[in-house]
Amino acid sequence: LKRHPNEAAFERMTKRLNANLDMMLRRKSTVEHPFGNLKQWALGTGRFLLRQVQGAKAEMALAVTSYNLKRTINILGTRRLLDMLA
């Protein structure tokens, strides 16, 4: 039998989540929704177009920045955002 190199970390995470079930609910409500939106809206297929770690980091940074800008415009409105930037 072979074990994944991080199997011990996976087991610790599982124990921690089982001991504190509301932790996963909190994570789902704060992280999963924006990440799911990013995969569909910014990345299209949910896959990175660029390869290597640097390319994926750059692509994710652009996607996150555009997502945050879109959210800011939806919350504040274009006019208020431009006024705040001036």
Beta strands, then each sheet from edge to edge (+ up, - down):
end
